[in-house]
Amino acid sequence: MFGLTLADLIAGVTMLALNAYVVLGGADFGAGVWDLVAAGRRAHRQRAVIADGIGPIWEANHVWLILVIVLLFSCFPPVYASLSVTLHIPLVLMLIGVVLRGSAFTFRAYDSTGSAVQRYWGSIFSIASTITPILLGMCVGALASGALAVPADADFHARFVAPWTSGFAILTGFFTLAIFAFLAAVYLTVEAKDEDLQEDFRELAIVAALAVAGLAVALLILGHRIEGSITPGLVSRPWSLVLQVLIGLAATTAFVALVRGAFRTARVAAVAQVSLIVWGWAYAQYPALIPGVHTIESAAAPAVTLRLVAWGLAGGAVVLVPSLWYLFTIFKSDEASAFQRVDTAEYKAPE
């Protein structure tokens, strides 16, 4: 169909899972950023909205990251091996951050005394939520810059440190953090039911949107100066202009909606904007999975493996998609929000 192979289709499903993780799990990390910087007389109420917003669903959102890892391991094993070896330092640090963030959020949630212990876990949760997206973005920056095409006989620093610590990779890390923080702030404008809190998160979302725009421009400029970077593909491929226009329209819609207080419209537009950014990156480097190292075709597992995984995905979707839909219906519908919303006026949280 349209010249696509089964490997192409599974790579597309992998990107769909990554897209879902960014717009769902990424927002959970972004919420931790706002938990970290919450200040002033409404800080405890802001943290209450954050806890209420991510509490019922944050763990379920990790299913998408697990799916990405399983698909890479099963269907594109050379890519999995290359990423897990060359980027083993930031990936291990990311794993530590994910574990610390989840554990700390759970321990804080079950301590409602407002004690020093709760403040301790709250700090771990928010700091880990801030550092982990930066590490994820640095990995993506190393991939997108072509820095993973390193000779096997290179020294330790050139092979395992330099690819993810370049200026481009670090900037991509902060770009990722800005995207996650932007999504979280937009979502929280809908989660918050009090007008003063909605205004707080609206202002934070606008600041994050400006940061996303500024960092995106900086990455485009810097990326064009790096040999082997996929950045030229963001503007030079046949459909690149269409994607960039759509991203611009979605970003403009989200920004205008935030300014006007149309928070649900802003949420839809923000999801569209970030999703288009993810797919723009994938399109710019297609058919490469690791630019300069592996393409979809060169890294694909045997056909029998791909077919079995495809059947597994079809069967799994029958269970996974309705289950997640039901989960969000229970905890994120208007009726559920009215019933389960934390009373922010009574909420005890670390000062």
N, C-alpha and C positions, 0 to 999 in steps of 0.2 A: 504494500500500500504506500503510494507516493515515494517508492524507492527506499523505504525504510526496512531495515532488517530487524530480526527479533532482538538482537543486541541493542539496536537503537531504541526500540520500544522500552526495554528494561532500563536503559540509561535514562529515558524520559520519566519512567516511574520513579527512579531514584531521585531525579530532580523535583518531581512532585512532592515526594516525601520530605526532601530538604526544604522546599518552599513552605510546606505545612509546618515544619519545625521552626522556621524563621518567624512566621507570622503568629505562631501560637507559643512555642517555647521561648522564642526570642523576646516576646513581650513580657514573659515571666522574669527573665533576667533584667529587662529594662525597668520593671517595677521595683526590683531591688536597688537600682540606681537611685530612684526617687525616694526610696526608703532611707538610703544613706544620706541624702542631702536635705531631707525634711527638716524644717526649722520653723521657729516662731510659735505663736500660740495655737496654731492649728496643726502642728506637726503630729501630735498623737492621733488626731482624727484622720489625717492623710494616711498614716500608717494603718489605721483601721480599715480604710477603704482598700488599700493595697492587700492586706491580709485577707479580707473578705473576697477580693476579686480573684486572687490566684489560688486561694486555699483549696477549693473543691477540684481543681482541674490540673494543677501544675505537674503532678506526677504522670498523669495520663499523656501529657504532651510529649514526654520523652519517647513514646512509642515510635514517633517519626524518626528520631535520631537512631534508634535501634534498627529500624527498617533500612535506613541508609547504610549503616555499617554492615548489616547482613547481606544486602544486595551487592555491595562492593566486594565483600569477602567471597560470596558464592559465584557471582557472575563476572567480576573483573578482578580476579585474584592478584595479578601483577600490580594493579593500581593500589589495591589495599596494602600489599607488601611494601611498595615504594613509599606510600604516604606514612605508613606506620613505622618505617625505619628512618627515613630522612627527617620526618617531623616528630620523632618520638619525644623530644624534650617538651615542645609546647603541647602536644597531645596528652602527655602524662600530667602536665600542670593543669590542663583543662579538666581532665578526669578528676583530679583532686579538687578543683574548684566546684565541679558539679556535685560531688559527694558532700563537700563541706556546706555548700549552699542548701542542698536538700535536707541534710541532717539538722543544720542550724534552724531552718525554717520550721521544721517539725518540732524541735525542742522548744523553740520560742512560742509556738502556737499552743503548746500544752502547759505553758507556765503563764497564768493570767494574774500573777501577783504584782507585776511591775517591779520585780526585785532586780538586784545587780546581776543575777544569773541570766535573767531574761534579756537585760541590756547587752550582756556578753554575747549571747547567741544571736541577738539582733544585729550586732556589729559584724559578726562572722557572715551572716546571711547577706547583708548588703555589700560588704567588701568583696566576697566571692562572686556575687552577682555582677559586680562591676568589672572585675579582672578577667573573668572567664570569657565574656564576649570579645574582649580585646585580643586574647590569645586565639580564639576562633578566627577572628578577622585577620590576624597575622598569618595564620595558616593559609587562608584564602588568598591573601596578598602574595605569599610565596608561590602559590600555585599560579595565580593570574599573571605574575611578572615573568614567568618562565624560569624562575630561579631553581626549580627542582631538577633541571637538566644538568646535573653535576656529575663529572667523571667519577667512576667507582674508586679510582686511586687518589682522589683529592684528600687533603688532610681533614682532621676532625672539624675544625672551625669552618672550612669551606663547605663541607658536606652537611653538617648537622646544626650549625649555628647561623652562618651568614644568610641562608635562604629566607629565614623568617624574621631576621632582625634588620633587614634593609629599611631605608626610609619609606619606601613604597609599602612594605608589609606593615610597618608600624602605623602608617597613615590609614591603611585599610582596617587595621584593628580599631582605631578610634572611629572610623566611618561605621563599622559594624556596631560599635557601642552606641553611636548616635542613632542609628536605625532602630535598634532595640528600645532605646529610651523614648524615641518618638512614638513607636507603636504603643508602648506601655502608657504613655501620657494620654494619647488619643483614646485608648480603651478605657482608661480611668475616668475620663470626662463622662463616659456613659455609665460606668459603674457607680460613680458618686451620685447621690440623690440630693445632696444639699447644694444650693447655688454657690455658696462661698467656696466649697471644695471643688465644684465644677470649674469655677473661675481660676482656682489655683492650678489645676491640671491643664486647663486651656492655655494658660500662660507658659507652663512648662512645655507643652506640646509645640507651641509656636517657636520657642527658643530652640528646641530639638530639631524642628523642621528647618530652621535657618542653618543650624549646624550641619545637617545632612546635605543641604544644598552647597554650602561652602566647601565641605570636605569632598563632595563629588567633583566639583570643579578642580580642586587641587589634585585629586587623583588622576583626572583626565590629563591635566597638564604634565604631571610627573610621569605618568605611564607612557606618554608618547616619547619620552626621552630614554626609555629602557628598551634595549634590544631584546627581542624575544617576548616582550609583553603582549598580552592580548588586547591591550587598550585600543590600538588602531581598529580592531574588529568591531568595537562598540559604535563606530561611526562610518565605517567603510564598506560593510557587507550589504547585500541587496536589501534586507529588511531592517537594517540598523536604524535608518532615519525614522521609519514608522515606529519602532520601539521607543526611540528617544522622544518622539512627539507624544506618544501615549504616556510615557513616564512624566513628561512635563505637564500634560493635561491633568493626570491624576494628582500630581503634587500641587498644582494650582488649585484644583478643586478642594483638596484636603485643607490647604492653607486658608482659602476663602471661607470654607465651612467653619473652620475653627474661629476665624475672626467674627463670623456672624453668629456663632453659638449653635450651629447645626451639627451637633456632635455625632449623631448616627450617620449622617452623610459623610462627615470627616472620617469616621471609622472605615466605612466601605472604601473611600478614596485612598486612605492610607494603606489598607491591605492591598489594593490594586497597585499602588505606587511601588511598594516594597516587593511585591510578587514580580512585577515587570523588571525591577532591578535584578532580581535573582535570575530571571529567564534571559535578560539581556546579557548577563555574564556568561550563561551557558551557551547562548547563541554565538557570542563573540569568539569562543574557543572551540566550538564544534567543528570537526568530530573529535578533537583532542580531549582526553580526560586529564592527562598531565602534559601540558604543552612541551614539545620537544622530547618527550619520553614515550608516551602511550596514547594511542587513539582508541576509540570504542572497538574497532575491528581487531586491532593488534592485541588488546587486553582481554577480549571476550573469552569466556569459558567455552568448553565444547558445546555443540548444539543441543545434545541431550540434556545437559545441565540447565541450559537456558529454557528449554521447553518445560522441564519439571518445575523450575522456579516460577515460570509464567503461570502454570496451573496452580501452584501454591499461592501466588499473589491473587489470582481470581477467587480461589476459595477463601483466602484470608479476608479479602475485601468484603465478602458477604457477612462476615462476623464483625470485622473491625469498624467499618463505616457506620452501620446502624447502632453499634454500641456507643461510639463516640457521639453520634447524633443524640442518642438518648441521654447520655451524660450531660451534654450541654443543654439539652431541653430541661433536664431536672434542675440544674444549678444556675443557668444563665437566662432563662425566660423571665419576662417581666414579673410574672406571678411569683416565681421562685425568688427573684431578687427582693421583692417586697416582703416575702415571708422570712428569708434567711439573712437578710442584711444585718450586719453588726450595728448595734446602736452606738454610733460614733461618739455620742455625748457621754456614754458610760464606759467606753473602751479604756482599758488600762494598758499602757505601752511604755516602753523605755523613754525616758525624757532625754 
